[in-house]
Amino acid sequence: MKKYDVVFRNTISLRGPSIWTYPPSIEAWIDIGELEDLPSNRIPGFYERLATWIPSLVEHRCNYDERGGFLRRLREGTWAGHVLEHIVIELMALAGLPDGFGRTRETSERGVYKMAISNFHDECSRLALAIGRDVLLAAIHDEPFDLAEALKPLRRLVDRKYLGPSTAAIVAAAEERKIPHVRLLDDGNLVQLGYGAAMRRIWTAETDRTSAIAEAISRDKNLTKELIAAVGVPVPAGREVDSAEDALDAAADIGFPVVVKPIDGNHGRGVFIDLKSPEEVARAYAIAVEEGSGVLVERSIPGTEHRLLIVGGRLVAANRSDLITVMGDGRQTVQALIDSQINSDPRRGPTELHPLSVVRIDTAAGIELERQGLSADAVPARDRVVLIQRNANHAFDCTDEVHPDTAEAAALAARVVGLDIAGIDLVCEDIGKPLAGQAGAIVEVNAGPGLLMHIKPGEGKTRPVGQAIVANLFAQHESGRIPLVGISGTRGRTPVARMVAHMLYLAGRHAGLACADGLFLGRRQVQAGNAVNWADGRRLLLNSAVEAAVIENGAELILGEGLAYDRCSVGVVTNILPQAEDLTHWDVQPTGGEYYTTPRAIYRTQVDVVLPSGYAVLNAEDEQAADLAGLCDGKVIYFALDRRNAVLDAHLGHGERGVFVADGRIVLSGGAEQTVLCRLDDVPLVGRDERSEDVAAVLAAVAAGWALGLTEEVISTGVETYGLELPEPSAARV
């Protein structure tokens, strides 16, 4: 069979909303060459190979919006670029990433397509593209392909680079509330929720409200016990020891059985429970002392270990651990029984995505086996139950069973330590009863607890722990957003941006501005040169001092980087002049059908991201800009130099807002109310020449200020004082 190829001409990382979609995406320019003449239904066996290798493609609905829709398209005939889109999306899902977005459109060059896919992490997406190309070409050429082997590096990369399950659950809960998020580490779990002065930060299950002192206290198990015992929370008797001999003395004083554990260990390392002899204590001490800075010996509490998650002073989830046992068959060793009866469970695995961990015969398990006269290589008799671990994975949800008094004791322990989010480990025989009546006790208070056991319990209900954490960070009326104005259009953006920022300054807001004249905080220019780029816009949103932001966006930014924000309060489009910009290197056509990128498709992005509570500010005298009104989720304010403009007139006739010039004065009109703001002669930017582009910029800025809820006094003062002490504009200004 003739050899075909698929070539990636370019891949563009769009880190924010773009012409394709709201979330980050990757745009790949694909040259399918001679495959343009060979749709999928003309390649023998292609459908069968692809459907066999990736059976989950049946879930792709495609244009038919039905299960199996994409496979139907594959049978009927579709092109290689479209097929690659679906392959890559499914590869990312199989590697552990969320369900993604994809779209493929032809360009003006035959055989060349633009394909956009979700970009959850740049390295992962690019690797998925490369593997997807290999899958596609192997299926076309009828070559063998080991998909499981090909997926291994992608799965490893996703495991290293994508958000951990605890962080992902919190981020997903924030997204449900429409709270924006910004990942602050490329391969870590430090995430900002919200923008500017409204932001909060999380790091896995810790937040910016998690005190460093409280975290340090929680790591010191002895200090934690002293503090919570002082307020009446039941804790096990015990003390810190400084040698093996001291550990034996403490055990003798407390009485067997005892627990030996590091004073500041974590993840259960070096913890030995239910020790019943001096020999076991001595062995446990030798291991525990290597895991921390000291060792505790405590009374062993009868019962089962539980993990209670406390968020904001209340119980939101609870899990119970259980004994891990195997059943002998008279043929297999203990190790073989563990592998076949326990570790074969698909819920068990080495990554954070697995709710249960792989069981190994460590020192603690070795002690348990010795008590039973066994070892890893021993062969238990048929039907003999062999205990491997006592308190193993917290796999069983028991939230609804927790007694209110026990929940309150756990909440009190978290409060005394000072943690906003805490994992409380307690041991008792019946979680449905108060601790005091059954000699139960709280044994540990943990900062930054893992959430996976509550998100994906081995058995029982999934608990909305991410939602609880977000609710603790943001009150119900809070969105994590600051007033944000995005300004786009072919020309006239910069003066509009500068004027709106000036109005916000007069209103007493500490505003950030990113525009072609530079980067500004308040009236201070912190960076000279063109700041119309994703990085400088994002800088404003990462600054906790910024109470409002004004960000200028050009066509090159939208096409090459994406917007720096997900949504905005006000979106301004000054004009759309198809012949005024040379965007041919982006394959932008001044006019064209639905499959080609046009200037209107670029600038509509600014309107697409306006919040339902926000406003689009549009030029009524520019037909293409005015036509974007129907795409806005919020309301629209038109501006025009002439009140008699038909679009503006119809808009005002429906009781909506508009800004225009009448008798040499700027007028605000909304419904039955009409307000004369000021005279054009009093606006320095307009001056005596009264150039139409300057007047339009002033009207757009006035409309944006009105949309932000600024007072008429602030708006009029803003336009009358802007430009009195302006620096020389940069060469990049448009």
Buried (B, 14 or more C-beta within 10 A) or exposed (E): EEEBEBEBEEBBBBBBBBBBBBBBBBBBBBBBBEBBEBBBBEBEEBBEBBBEBBEEBEBBEBEBEEEBBBBBBBBEEBBBBBBBBBBBBBBBBBBBBEEBBBBBBBBEEEBBBBBBBBBBBBBBBBBBBEBBBBBBBBBBBEEEBEBEEBBEEBBEBBBEBBBBBBBBBBBBBBBEBEBBBBBBEEEBBBBBBBBBBBBBBBBBBBBBBBBEEBBBBBBBBBBBBEBBBEEEBBBBBBBBBEEBEBBBBBBEEBEBBBBBBBBBBBEBBBBBBBBBEBEBBBBBBBBBBEBBEBBBBBBBBEBBBBBBBBBBBBBBBBBBBBEBBBEBBEEBBBBBBBBEBBBEBEBBBEBBBBBBBEBEBEBBBBBBBEEBEBEBEBBBEEEBEBBBBBBBBBBBBBBEBBBEEBBBBBBBBBBBBBBBBBBBBBBBEBBEBBBEEBBBBBBBBBBBBBBBBBBBBBEBEEBBBBBBBBBBBBEEEBBBBBBBBBBBBBBBBBBBBBBBBBBBBBBEBBBBBBBBBBBBBBEEBBEEEBBBBBEBBBBBBBBBEBBBBBBBBBBBBBBBBBBBBBBBBBBBBBBBBBEEBEBEEBBBBBEBEEEBBBBBBBBBBBBBBBBEEBBBBBBBBBEBBBBBBEBBBBBBBBBBBEBEBEBBBEBBEEEBBBBBBEEEBBBBBBEEEEEEBBBBEBBBBBEEEBEEEBBBBBBBBBBBBBBBEBEBEBBBBBBBBBBEEEEEBBEBBB
